[in-house]
Amino acid sequence: MEKPVVDLKAALGKRAFVALFAVAAVASSPVFAAGEVAAAVTSLQSETIGNIGIVVAAAFAVLVASLVPDIGLGLAKKWIKKGAS
């Protein structure tokens, strides 16, 4: 099987590593207390999960939009073949 041009797992892994590095850099700052860092991580997790939900909803919308014409035309052809009675 041919390797895709963009390796999604590698790209997401790099982004996760960068995000982890950014959180670690913020956590190492003496200004932040442990509770604030935990809240920031929780906020980041919630935002990421929300973005994943939006992507899944958009994917279903695209799926429905692409299947409706095919299903509708298929049903119309069957109806016409039966004589439309």
Buried (B, 14 or more C-beta within 10 A) or exposed (E): EEEEEEEEEEEEEEEEEEEEEEBEEBBEEEEBEEEEBEEBBEEEEEEEEEEEEEEEEEEEEEEEEEEEEEEEEEEEEEEEEEEEE
